Amino acid sequence: MFDELIDSGELPIARKSVLPGTGFFLPDELEEDFEDEQTQAALEGADVAVIADPDADGLACVALIREAYDDVQAVPEPDDDTDIEDAEGTEETEAIAAGNNGDDPLEEPEPTPHSVALVPASPHNVEDALARVAEFGDDGIDLFVCDLCPDRYEYVEDELDAALDTADSVAWYDHHQWGDDVADAVRDAGAELVVGDSDEECSADVVYRSLEYEFDSMYEELAAVTRDHDLWLREDPRSDDLADYAYWTDPAEYVEVVREYGVDLPEWAEEFIAERRIEKEQLIDQAIGRAEFREIGDYTVGITYGRCSQNEVAEAMREDGADASVIVKPAGSASIRGTDEFDRCHEVAGKVNGGGHPKAAGCKPDIYNDMLDYANHWTSRGAVTKQVILDAFRDVVESAAEEAEAEESDTDASSDA
C-alpha cells in the first residue's frame, strides 16, 4: 500500500473527517513490537512504573507520582522547526484508545531516563501494559495503574498476577464506574485499589489524596483544573488548554511541561494549541453538520459521525435539545455523553463492549469482521454502529422504565398494606 493512501495529514477537512488516522492502518504486530521496544526502554533502570491513560487526567497522575518520587525533570525545549501540520492527535482519547496515533505513529521520541517510567495504555489494552511491566520491569518495582478500569476481571487476571509477581507493590487509582465483582477481585489479587466518586473526582484527585506526600499547591491546582475538564464542569478555561495539549502532544512531553509550568502553559505551547484548534473547529463543524436526533422513550438522543473532539460536539447537540449524545468515530468506536436528564451512559456502553461514567462513556461495538465492514463504516458514516448503539439505548431506557414501574408497584403495595 502506498504511504500517501493512509497519510491523512494533507487531506481536505471533509475527507479527513470521515477517515481514521494513519495509526489505524498499522498491523497490530508492528504496533505491538514497537510498544514492546518503547516499554522496555522506558522501564530500563526504573524504580516505578505508571500505567496510565494518556489523556490529561491520566498524565496528571504521572506528574503527581513523579513529583512524589522526586523523579528528574526533563522539560522539552520548543522546536522552531516543528511542523505542526504533521502532528496528529489520537483518534480516540476517552475510554477507548491510547498512545499517539498520528501521521507518524512509529516516530520514536528522544529517550529520557526516568526513575518513574510512563507506560501509556487504554481500557482496552491495559492487560498488555501489565504484561509488559511484568516482562520488562525489574523485580521489586513499584507499579501504579491510573485512570483505567477493566470491564471484566478476567480481561486482566493473568497479567495482573504476573505484574504482582514482579512488582513489590501495585496501587490502582481510578474514578470510573467499577463493578463490585471486578473491584473485589483486583483487591483480592493483592493490589491496593482506590476508586473515587466519578461525579466528584478525577483520577488525579484520587492520586493527590492517596499518596503520602505533601504536594506543592501547584499540584493541587493541576488536579483541580484537570477535574474541571474531565468531569465536563468547564468553569476554568485553562482546563480546555490542558485537555487539548495532552490530546495533541507526546504524553512524555505533556507530563514534563505541566510539572514545570503547572496549569498555566508556556507561550510556545499556547501557540501550538491555537494553531491546532483551527483544524479542530473545522472537524467539529463537520460532525455537527451530520448530527441527527432520535426519540427513545422520554429522551432525545443526538447521534453523529466523524473524527472530532467529542465533548464539544456533544455540547452542541445538547444545546439543540439532546438529552444524550453519541459520536461515532471512523476507527469504529464511539463516545457517549449524557446530561442531568440522562445519566446511564455507562450502561449503554456496557451493552456494546465499553464502559465509563454515568454521563461520559466509550465503546467499540464488536461488529467489524474485515476491512469490508470498515469500508462500509466509512462510506455509510457509521450507519451500522449508530444502529447498534441506538438499540442499546432502547434496551437501557426500557429496563429503566420497567425498574421504575416495579418500584412504583412495590410502593403502592406497601401503602395498601
Summary of the structure (lengths in Angstrom):
residues: 417
radius of gyration: 21.2
end to end distance: 73.7
largest distance: 78.5
contacts: 1427
relative contact order: 0.11
helix: 49%
strand: 13%
